[in-house]
Amino acid sequence: MAHYDDPDYFPPVSWASREGLLMLGGRLDTDWVLSAYRRGIFPWPLVDGDHEVLAWFSPDPRAVIELDQLHVSRRLARRIRGNQYQVTSDRAFAAVMHGCAAPRVRESGTWITPEMLRVYCELHALGHAHSVEVWRGEELVGGLYGIGLGAFFAGESMFHTCRDSSKIALVALVAHLRARGFQLFDVQQATEHAVRMGATVIPRKRFLARLRTAVNSPVTFGCQLDTSVLPRLLHPSDGTPADGVDE
């Protein structure tokens, strides 16, 4: 019998609330987090001032970006072709997380707590967590991070300090995932920004079936950003807006 302190202990995802909340408590460590992702679950601490509760979510439906359906506006494509920025991967993981955790306009706090930062940096050291960085000269101006397991990538958060820099990181990531043979790119929630970039929602049952196949695939994130398919992404598909909304 599984025990509450066992990383394999999670209720069936069908028990999740309408908002996707599955469980409170447990442990925030690498074993628990990896076990959760393999089950279609992710940690999202609930923070209210000095009060914090560890929560685990499994939304239904689930938001994904199909790797062949990314929306790149004409303006964004022009900016990428302009080579104003340099893009790297896994060069500054902790700095990207700190950027994602920084206070944002219209938001009073962050769910990226010091414990989340510590655990995901440990996952990065273990080769499971990855970042994409956008640089202007030597200055880090945007980026994103997430978890890679087999051919599955879970995007966690992104940030920008310059116009379009987080979008550039996302386009570079999708190009890399396609080049490496990834099958499933999870973005968890269909935010307005994610939808503008091509996110769609699928039933959790379908997501879990695809997840099981992806995590068992012999695919790795690799050590160097591969943007060889980037030119294919810079031609907006039918219906893609000519110009996107500022970040």
C-alpha positions in Angstrom: 0.0 0.0 0.0 1.3 3.4 -0.9 1.8 5.9 2.0 1.3 9.6 2.0 5.1 10.2 2.2 5.7 8.0 -0.9 6.4 9.8 -4.2 4.1 7.3 -5.9 1.2 8.3 -3.7 -1.2 10.5 -5.7 -5.0 10.1 -5.9 -6.5 9.2 -9.3 -6.5 12.4 -11.4 -10.3 11.9 -11.9 -10.6 13.1 -8.3 -9.4 16.6 -9.2 -11.8 19.5 -8.7 -13.4 21.4 -11.5 -10.5 23.9 -11.3 -8.0 21.0 -11.5 -6.9 20.9 -7.9 -6.1 17.2 -7.0 -4.3 17.2 -3.7 -2.9 19.4 -0.9 0.3 18.6 0.9 2.9 16.0 0.1 6.5 16.8 -0.4 8.2 19.2 -2.7 11.2 17.3 -3.8 12.6 15.8 -7.0 11.1 12.4 -6.6 7.6 13.8 -5.9 7.8 16.3 -8.8 9.0 13.7 -11.4 6.4 11.2 -10.2 3.7 13.9 -10.6 4.7 14.9 -14.1 4.7 11.3 -15.3 1.0 11.1 -14.1 -0.1 14.4 -15.7 0.1 16.3 -12.4 2.1 19.4 -11.6 2.9 21.3 -8.4 1.5 24.8 -8.0 1.9 26.3 -4.5 -1.0 28.4 -3.3 0.6 31.6 -1.7 -1.3 34.2 0.2 1.1 36.6 2.0 3.1 34.6 4.4 0.9 31.6 4.1 1.8 28.9 1.6 0.2 25.5 0.8 1.7 22.9 -1.5 -1.0 22.0 -4.1 -1.0 19.6 -7.0 -3.1 20.1 -10.1 -4.3 18.1 -13.1 -6.7 20.2 -15.2 -9.3 18.9 -17.5 -9.1 19.9 -20.3 -5.4 20.4 -20.7 -3.7 23.0 -22.8 -1.0 22.0 -25.2 0.8 23.6 -28.1 0.9 21.1 -31.0 4.5 21.4 -32.4 3.3 21.9 -36.0 0.7 24.5 -35.1 2.6 27.3 -33.5 1.4 30.7 -34.4 4.1 33.2 -35.3 2.9 36.7 -36.3 4.6 38.5 -39.2 5.9 41.1 -36.8 7.5 38.5 -34.5 8.9 36.7 -37.5 10.5 39.9 -38.7 12.0 40.5 -35.2 13.5 37.0 -35.1 15.0 37.4 -38.6 16.5 40.8 -37.4 18.9 38.9 -35.1 18.6 41.5 -32.4 18.8 38.8 -29.8 20.8 35.7 -29.1 19.1 32.5 -27.9 20.7 29.8 -25.8 19.5 26.8 -23.8 20.5 25.7 -20.3 23.1 28.5 -19.9 21.4 30.4 -17.1 18.7 28.2 -15.6 18.5 29.7 -12.1 18.5 33.3 -13.6 15.6 32.4 -15.8 13.6 31.1 -12.8 14.4 34.2 -10.9 13.2 36.2 -13.9 9.9 34.2 -13.9 9.5 34.7 -10.2 9.9 38.5 -10.3 6.8 40.6 -9.6 4.7 41.4 -12.6 2.2 44.1 -13.6 -1.3 43.4 -12.2 0.0 40.5 -10.1 0.7 40.8 -6.4 2.9 37.7 -5.9 4.4 34.6 -7.4 3.9 30.8 -7.0 7.6 30.3 -7.7 8.6 30.1 -4.1 12.2 29.6 -2.8 11.5 25.9 -2.4 10.2 25.7 -6.0 13.4 27.4 -7.1 15.6 25.0 -5.1 13.8 21.8 -6.4 13.7 22.8 -10.0 17.4 23.8 -9.9 18.1 20.3 -8.5 16.0 18.9 -11.4 18.1 20.9 -13.8 21.3 19.5 -12.3 19.8 16.0 -12.8 19.1 16.8 -16.5 15.3 17.0 -16.2 14.6 20.7 -16.1 15.7 23.0 -19.0 15.7 26.7 -19.8 15.8 28.8 -23.0 17.4 32.2 -22.6 17.2 35.3 -24.7 20.1 37.7 -24.6 20.7 41.3 -25.8 24.5 41.4 -25.6 25.4 40.1 -22.2 22.0 41.0 -20.7 19.4 38.3 -20.1 16.1 39.9 -21.3 13.8 36.9 -21.5 13.4 33.2 -21.2 11.4 30.2 -20.1 11.9 26.9 -18.3 10.2 23.5 -18.0 10.5 19.8 -17.5 11.6 17.3 -20.2 10.8 13.6 -19.8 11.4 11.5 -22.9 9.5 13.1 -25.8 7.3 15.2 -23.3 8.1 18.8 -22.4 6.1 20.7 -19.8 6.4 24.4 -20.1 6.3 26.0 -16.7 6.8 29.8 -16.9 8.4 32.5 -19.0 9.4 36.2 -18.5 10.5 39.1 -20.6 12.0 42.5 -20.0 12.1 43.5 -23.7 9.3 43.4 -26.2 8.7 39.9 -27.6 11.7 38.3 -25.8 9.6 35.6 -24.2 7.8 34.9 -27.5 11.2 34.5 -29.1 12.2 32.0 -26.4 9.0 30.0 -27.1 9.5 29.9 -30.9 13.1 28.7 -30.4 11.9 26.1 -27.9 9.3 24.7 -30.3 11.9 24.6 -33.1 14.2 22.7 -30.8 11.5 20.2 -29.7 10.6 19.5 -33.3 14.2 19.0 -34.3 14.7 16.6 -31.3 11.6 14.5 -32.0 9.4 15.6 -29.1 5.7 14.6 -29.3 3.9 16.5 -26.6 4.3 20.1 -25.4 2.2 20.8 -22.3 1.4 24.4 -21.4 -1.1 23.4 -18.7 -3.5 26.3 -19.0 -5.0 28.1 -22.1 -4.0 31.6 -21.1 -4.7 34.5 -23.6 -1.0 34.7 -24.4 -0.7 30.9 -25.0 -3.8 30.8 -27.2 -2.4 33.6 -29.4 0.7 31.5 -29.9 -1.4 28.5 -30.9 -2.3 26.7 -27.7 -5.4 24.5 -27.8 -7.1 22.3 -25.2 -7.6 18.5 -25.3 -9.5 16.3 -22.9 -7.3 15.1 -20.0 -7.9 11.4 -20.9 -6.4 12.0 -24.4 -3.6 14.0 -22.8 -2.7 11.2 -20.5 -2.7 8.6 -23.3 -0.3 10.8 -25.3 1.8 11.4 -22.1 2.3 7.7 -21.5 3.7 7.2 -25.0 5.8 10.4 -24.9 7.6 9.8 -21.5 8.6 6.3 -22.6 10.1 7.5 -25.9 13.9 7.4 -26.4 14.2 11.1 -26.9 16.4 13.6 -25.0 16.5 17.4 -24.8 20.1 17.5 -25.7 22.9 19.8 -24.7 22.7 22.4 -27.4 19.7 24.4 -28.8 18.8 23.1 -32.3 16.9 25.6 -34.3 17.4 24.0 -37.7 13.7 23.9 -38.4 13.2 27.6 -37.3 12.8 28.9 -40.9 9.7 26.8 -41.3 8.1 28.5 -38.2 8.6 32.0 -39.5 5.9 31.8 -42.2 2.6 32.5 -40.5 -0.1 30.0 -41.3 -3.6 31.0 -42.5 -5.5 32.8 -39.8 -2.4 33.9 -37.9 -2.7 37.6 -37.1 -0.3 39.8 -39.0 0.7 41.6 -35.8 0.5 40.4 -32.2 -0.4 42.2 -29.0 2.5 43.4 -27.0 3.6 41.3 -24.1 
